[in-house]
Amino acid sequence: MGKYDLVVLFGGRSAEHDVSCVSARHVLSAADLERYEIIPVGIDRDGNWSLSTSAVQALENGDLPEALDPSGSNWDPLPELKRLSQSGSVVVFPLLHGPLGEDGTVQGLLEVADVPYVGSGVLSSSLAMDKLVAKDILNHHGIRQARHRGFHSDDLPVRGSEGADALYSSLLEDLGPKVFVKPANLGSSIGVSVASDVAELENALGVAASYDEWILVEEAISGREIELAVLGDRVPQVSGPGEIRPGAEFYDYADKYEDGSAELIDDPDLDSEVVVSLQQNAAKAFTVLRCSGMARVDFFVSENDEIILNEVNTIPGFTPISMYPRLWEKSGLSYSDLIDRLVDLGLQRYARKRHKTIR
């Protein structure tokens, strides 16, 4: 077979638009041009799909711009994908972080278009994206997590009311003295706040509610932040651990993508028994949520070596210094080879599923 048409989707309508563009830029620069005919498709903040003119021109010149522009000529996804699928040699690599990209919506479109794609399917993408639902499922399977409460924004009391003070005081008493407040369906630490009194908690809930209708409040865990990369399908491989040492109070958006003050350690000092337990829990979380292709699984490890799962990310950051590709590089799998492996896994999953569903 000749080259595959590799459709790289980036941008998107979520608050993680810029992060997606950074990830995609590096995938475009590292993909094997002898194996792939790259089709860079950007989705702008209004949801318009376009063949990225700047990326196409840069690829033709053997270079890439410092930032990807999602604008260009109109690219209507369903007919374009169906047209490409007729060749039998198309694969889609979604690098869309957050809602309307990582949550099963785009994966559903790709299923309808009948094209293979990199990463988890509709169900696992939506489960992992919703932190509250994921916690319920992982808890059912005995995976330890931080104590937490979930709320719909409609159920929050009016700011400043007697009911509000009572609720927020009870949350701090139950989960505190310090809590994290997060939008349930967002990543990259966007909309995340720390609160240690009623006023801070009320404000944090308002911030989270501006990003998502479902809100997660959880206890602040004192421990090391450890991440593992998972690759595969039914029997996944798990990398060694990496550690994040935040430069701020927690590993926030600026720490991840702007000032770069966090320290990323790809060979942390952990007992071998702890490493094995982390790997077992990462693989279990991956399979319980029915993930496929890739995921980054994040943990806390306490001073007593207790392991607490934080979250599962089905489309992790994909720059060369991001923890996911960095951990596989440490394991001997180069960035370019990692892309090939993910494409192969997507093709295998598509062939297996098509065999079961098409008569």
N, C-alpha and C positions, 0 to 999 in steps of 0.2 A: 504494500500500500504506500501511496505517496504521503505528502504532508497532511497533517490534521489542521483543520480550521479551528484555531483556539480563540474563542470569543471571551475576552477579558472584560467583565462588567465592573464598573467602578462609579464612584460618586454616590448618587442616591438622595433620597429626600429626608433622611434622618439627620439628627444632630451630629452624627459621626461621618458626615460627608467628606470632610477634609482628610480624616484618617484613612478613609477608603482610597482616596486619590494617591496618598503617599504609598500605601501598600501596593496598589496597582502599578505605580511607576516602576517599582523595583521588580515586580514580576515580569513586566514587559521587557525590562533590560536584561533579565537573566534567562528568559525562556530560550530554548534551543531553536534557532531560526532554520536549522536544517530539518527539524522535525515538525515545526509549526508555521502555518501562515497565520499571523496574529491579526485579529480583528478587535481593536480597542473600542469598546462601546461605553460612552459615558451617559449617566443619568443625572440631569441637573436637579437643582433643589425644587423645581416645580414638577418634576416627574417626567420631563421630556427626554426621550432616548435619542442619542445622536452618535454617528460614527465620528470619533474624536479626530478632527482634522489635524490638530497639533501633534497628536501621538502618531498618526499615520505618516505625516511628513518627517517627523523625527526618526521613525523606524526606517524609512526609506534612506535617510542620511546616515544610518548607523549610529544614531544618538537618541537621547531623550531630553526633553526640557526639564528644568528644575521642578516644575509642577505640572500636573496634567490638567488640561482644560476639557471638561465634559461636553463642551459645545462643538458643533460641526454640522454635517449634513444629516437630515432627519433619518432615523433608523427605526422603522416600525417593527417591534420585537416579534410578534407572532408570525406574520408572513415571512420575515427575514429568517427567523429560526427554522421555520418549516422548509423554506427554500434550501437552506444549508443542510438540513437533515436528509434531504434526498440524496446527497452525495455519500452519506454513510460515513463521513470522516470529520464530523464536527464534534467538538467538546466545548462546554461553557465553563469558565472559571469565575464564579461569582465572588467578588471581593467587596461586597456591600455589607458594611457593619451596621448593626442595629435594625430597627423596624423597617419594613418594606424592603428587605434584602437578606437579613440573617434569620428571619422569623418564620420561614416557610412560604412566604408569599411569592417570591421570585422562583423558589424551588417548585411551587405548584404550577407556575407558568411554564417552566421548562418541562415538567411532566406532560402538560397539555400539548406542548410543541413537539413532544417525543424526541428529545435530544438528551444525550448523556451530559452529566455535569459533575464538577468536583464538589465533594463535601457531602454533608448529611442531607437526608431527604426531608419531606414536608413535616412529618410528625416530629422527628427528633429536633429539627431546627426550631419549630415552634415551642416545643417543651423546654429546650435549653435556654431559649430567649426569655421566657417568662420565669423570672427567678422564684416567684412564689410557687408556681406549679411544679417547677423542677425540685424545689425543696421538699414539697409534699411527697413526690415520687421517690426521691433519694432517701428520705427519712423512712419510708415504707420498707426500703431494702436495707435498713440498718446502717446507713452511712451517716456518721456523726457530722452535725453542722451547728452553726451558732444558733442560740435561741432567738426567736424572731416573732414578729406579728405582721400581718398583712392588712391593708385597708384599701377600699375603693374611695376615690376622692369625694364622691357624693356622700359618703358616710362620715366624713370628718365634720366635727362640730364647727359652728361659726367662731371665727377668731375672736378671742377675748371673752368668750362666754364662760359661764360657770362650768358647763359641761366640758368645754375645751380644757380648762385648767385641771379638772378632775382626771380626764383621760390622759393628758400628757404627764401629770404627776404619777399616775399609776404605771405608765409605760417606763418612766425613768426608774421607778421603784422596782419594777419587775425585771427590766433588761439592763438598767444602768449600772453604775452612775453615768456612763457615757454610751451613746448609741450612734449607729450609722443609719442614715435615712437615704433610701435610694429609689429612683424610678424602677419599677419591676421589669421593664422591657427596654433597657438601654445599657450601653457599655461604655468603655473608655473613661469611666468615672464621671461621666457627664451627669449633672444634676444631683451628685452625691454630696451630702453634708454630714458634719459631726455635730452632735448636740449633747449638752450636759446640764441644761436647765430648761424650764418650761418655755421661756421666750425663744431660745435657740431651737428647740424642738418644733415649736409652732412655725417658725420661719423656715426650717428645713423641710417640713411637710409641704409648705406652700411652694418651695422651689421644686421639689420632686413632682408635685401635682401639675406643675407647668410643663412637664415633659411626658407624663404618663398618667392615665387614670388609676392605675394600680400602683400602690406604694408599699415598700418593704421597710420595716424598722427592725434592726437587729442589734444584738449586744456587740460591743466593741471587744474583739479578742486581742489579748496581749500575747503576741507570739511572732515568730519569723514568717515572712510571706514566701511560700515555696510554690513553684509552678512546674508542671510536667507536660511534655508534649506527647500526644497520642496519635498514632498513625495506623490505619488499617481498616478492618471491617469487623467481621464476627469474632476474629481472634486478633485483637490489636497489639501492636508493639507500643511500648512505653519507653520514653527516653529517661536518662538520668535527670535529677532535679536541678532546677535553677532557683536562685534566691533574688528577691527584690528588696533592696534597702532604700526606702523612700527618702527623698531629700526634704519632703514636707511632712506635715502631721500624718498624712496617709498618701498612698500612691495615686495622686489626682491627675487630672488631664494635663495640667501644665508640666507636672513631673514626668509624664509619659512622652509628651510630644512637643513641648515648647522649650523649657529651660534645661531639660536633660540632666537635672541634678540627682536623679535616682541612680543608685549603683546596682547594676545587673551582674550577678555572679553565676557563672555557668558550672562551677564545681564547688558547691557549698560544703562546709564541714558538717556532715551528718553521719550518725551511726548507720552502719550497713543495715541493721534491722529496721530502722526508721525509713531508709530508702526503699527497702523491699515493701514495707507496709504502704508507703505512698504510692508506689507503682501498682500495687494490687488494688488500692482504692481508686486510683485513676482509671484503670482498666474496667473496674466494676461500674463506676459512674458512666463511663463511655458506653458500655453495653446496656446498662439499665435504661439509659435515655435513647437507646437504639441509634447512636451516632455512627457515622461512616466517614471514611476519608481522613478527616483531621479534627482535632479538638485540643485546646489547651485547658488543663484542669488545674485550678488554683486552690491552694491549701494554706492553713495556718498550722504551725508547729509550735506548741507551747514549750516553756522551760522544762517541763516534765516529759517532753517528747510525745505529748498527746497530739493526735492528728485530727484536724477539723477541716472539712471541705468548705471552700468558699463558693466557687461557681465553676460552671463548665461553659467554655466559649467555643462554638462550632466554626466560627470564622475569625480566628485570632489575627492580631496584627502580623503583617507579613513583610516588614522591612528587614534587611539583612541583620539589623541589630535587635529586632524584636525577639522575644524569648523563644517563640515557637521554632522558627528556622534556625536560630542560634543553638538551641539544644540538639537539634538533629545534626547540625554542622559538627558539634562537639562529639556526636556519636559516629561521625564518619560519612554522613550523607550530605553532600553539598547542596547549596540553594537550588541550583539548576536541576540536580538529580531529584531533589524533593518535589519540584514541580512535575517532573516526569512521573514520579511515583504516584502523586495525587491524581494526575490525569489517568494513569493506568487503573487505579482503584475506581475512578468514576466510570470508566469504560466497562470494567468487570461487573460493577454493580448494575449498570444499565443492561448489560447482556443477560445477567442472571434474572433480573426483574422482568425483562421483556419475554424471556423464555417462559416465565410462570404466568404471564398475564395475556399474552397474544396467542390466539388460537387460529 
